[in-house]
C-alpha cells in the first residue's frame, strides 16, 4: 500500500525532493500544494490563483506515474498540463488524457564551473538598450522563446553585434522567483549568422558572470531534439541534470 504524503511548504517538499529543478523553483518558505510517494514528488507550478492547473512531477518514471494516478482524482479540476520525468507512462490517467501532438521533450542542464573565455566575448555587452531589436531577433530566430524583454524575472540581457552594428545574438540571465537561482533563457542567433560561435560567446559570458561571482550553479533548459544547442552547452561545461516531458491535457467526458 502506497502512503501519500501532503506538503504545504517548500521546506517540507524540498526535504523529499532533492533534485536541481525543484531546488531552482521552490523556496523553503513558499506555500504550495504538493504530494509525494517514495521515489517521486508532485507540485503545482502554474501562475495565478490555482497553481495545480499545471503539475510538475519529479523523481523516477514509475513512482511518478503512480503518484499522478493517486493525486489527479482529488484535484479540484484536471490540470491544463504536466511536466514529468522522461519515460513516465501517461496512459490511462484518471479523468484526463494527453492532447494530441503536445509532447515536448526537454532537459535541465547545469554548470558549476565557469567556462574558458570565448574569443568573441570581448564584443558581448550586458548594457545594450536595443530592446526592440532583441524582440525582433527572438521572433526571427526562436519563435518559442521562453522570456522576452520586459520580463521582470530577467536580470540581464547579453547582446553581441556585428562590426556593422547589427544585432547578431542575444540571451537572458533570468532569476527564478523566490529562489533567485540563475537560469539562462532565450539564447538566440540571427539565422543568417549561425555557426560562427556567437551563441557560445553570449552563453559563456553569462555563465561566467554567474559562477565567477561566487554562485554555486547556473542552469538552462533546452529541447532535447536541438542537438546543436545541446552540444554547444556541453562544450561550455553544462551537463544534463534531469530529462523531462511536458504535455497538455484534455478532460475526458
N, C-alpha and C positions, 0 to 999 in steps of 0.2 A: 504494500500500500504506500503510495507516494504521499509525502507530507508537504503540503504547500505552506510557505511562509510569506506573510504580507509585510511589506516595508513601507513606511510613511516618511522616512527621512533619507537624505542622501547618505548619511553616515551608516545607517543600517544596511542600505543597498551595497555600498562600497565594501562593507565587511565581508560580503559573499561574492561580489563581482570585482575581481581584481584586474580586469582587462584594461587595455590602453584606451579604448573608445569610451567606455563608461567613465574612466578617470578624467578624460578630457571634457566630458559633457556635464557631469553631475558633481556639484559642490556638496560637501558634507552637510551644510546647513539647509539644503534645499528641501522643501516639502514636495512630496511626489506620491504617485500611485505606482507601486512596484511589487513584484512577486518573485519567488524563487523556489526551485526544486534542486536537489543535489545535481550539480553539473550545469545549471542554466539559471539565468535571471531575465526578467522582462520588466520594462518600464515604459511609461508614456513619454513621448518626446515631441508631440505636436505643440505648436504655439496656440494661444487662445485659451478659452475657458475650459475646454475638455482635452487635456493632454493625451488621453488614450485614443484619440482619433488616429494617431499614428503610434504603433507599438514597436519598440526595439527589443530584440531578444539577443542575448549574448551567451556564450558557452559552447558546448558540443552539440552537433546537429540532432542527435537522438533525444537527449533530455530537453532540448529546445522545442522539438515537436511535441513532446509530452506536456511541456509547460503551456504551450499555446492551446492545446486541446483541453487543458484544465481551466485556464483563465478566461478564454473567449466567451463561454456561455454566461459568465457572471458580469460581463461588462454592460454598461447602460445601452450601448449600441455597438455593432461591429465596427472595428477600426476602418478608417479610409485606406490604410496601408500598413505594411510590415517591413521591418528590416530584420533579417535573421542570419544566423551563421550559414555560410555556403554549405549546401548539401542537406539542409533541413527539409524534411518531407512535408510539403504543404497541401497534399491531397486530403480531402475529406475533413476540412476544417469545419467545426460546428457553426452553422448559421451563415456561412460566407464561403466565397470561392475566389481564387485568383483571377483577376480580369485578364483577358487575352492580351498577349504581347506586351506585358508590363514588366517583365523580368529585367532587372538591372543588376549586373554582377560587378562589384567594385571591391576595392581593398583599402584598408588603412595602412599607411606607411609611416614609419617613424625614423628620425635621425637623432643620434645622441652625440655625434662628433661633427665639428664644423668641417666642411669640405675645403679642399685647396682652392685658392683664388682662381677664377677663370680669367683668361686673357682679356675678355671683353668687359669685365666687371667695372673697370675704371669709367666706363660710359654709362653705367647704371645709376639712375638717380632715384632718390626717395623723397624728393620735394617738388616733383613735377606737378604743375597745376593744370595740365591738359586733360581735365576730366571728360569733356565731350569726346575727345579723341580716344580715350580709354574705352568709353562705351561703344564707340564705332568699331574699334578693334575687336572687342569681345563679341560683338554681334556678327562680325565677318568671320572671325577665326574659331569661335567657340560658342555657338548659339545657346547651348545648355549651361552656360557659365553659372557658377554657384553663388557668387556675390557680385555686386555692381557698385560703381561709385555712389557714394551717399549712404551705403550700408553702415549703420552705427557700430557694427562689430569690427570693422576694418580699422586697424591702427595705421597702416602704411600701404601706399601703392608704390611699387618699384616699376620704373619705366626705362626702356632703352630705345634710343633714337638712332636713325642712320645719320651719316655725315651731312645729309641734306635736311635734317630736322624732322624726317618722317618718323612717326611712332611705329616701332618695329615689334616690340614685345612689352608685356606688362604682367604683373602678378600682384596679389594682395597678401599682406600679412594680417590675418584675422585673429581676434581674441575671443575665445569661447566664452559666452556669457556665464558668469558665476564662477568659473574656474580660472579664467584668464589664460588658458593653455594656448600656445602659439600654433596656429593652423594656417598653412598656405592654401590659397584658393584662386580660381580664375586666372591661372597661368596660361598665357596665350601668345602666339606669334602670328604676325601677319602672314596669310597663306603664301604670298609670293616670296617670302623671306625665310621660309622654313629650311632646316638642315644646315644652318650656319652657327649653331651654338648659342643663339640668342636666349632661348628659354633656359638653357643651362646657366647662363650668366645671371639672369634675373633670379632664378631659384636658388642658385648658390649664394648670391649676395644676401637674400632674405634669410636663408638658413643660417649663414654665418653670423649675421647680425643678432639672431636669436640666441644661438649657442655660445658665441663669444661673449655675450652679455651675462653669462652665468646660468642660463636656464638649462634644465636637465634634458628637455626633449623638444623637438619641433615635429609637427605632424602634417600630413596632407592625405587626401584621398584621390583615387584615380580609378577610372573604369578599367576593368581587367582586360578588356579587348583592345585597349590603347597601348599596344606593345611598345611603340617607340617612346611614349611617356614613361612607362614602367622602367625601360632600360635606362633612360636619362636619370630618373630619380635614384636608381640603384648605383649608377656611376657616381652620384653625389653623396653616397653613403646611406641612403634610405633603405630600410628593409621592410618587408611586409609583416605587419603585426597581427592583422586579422583579415579574413576574407568574408564578405557579406553578399547577400542577395536582397534587393529591395523590390517589393511588388505592391501594386494597388489591388484592392479587394472590391468585390461587389456582393451585395446582400443576396442571399438565396431566398426565394419565395416558395 
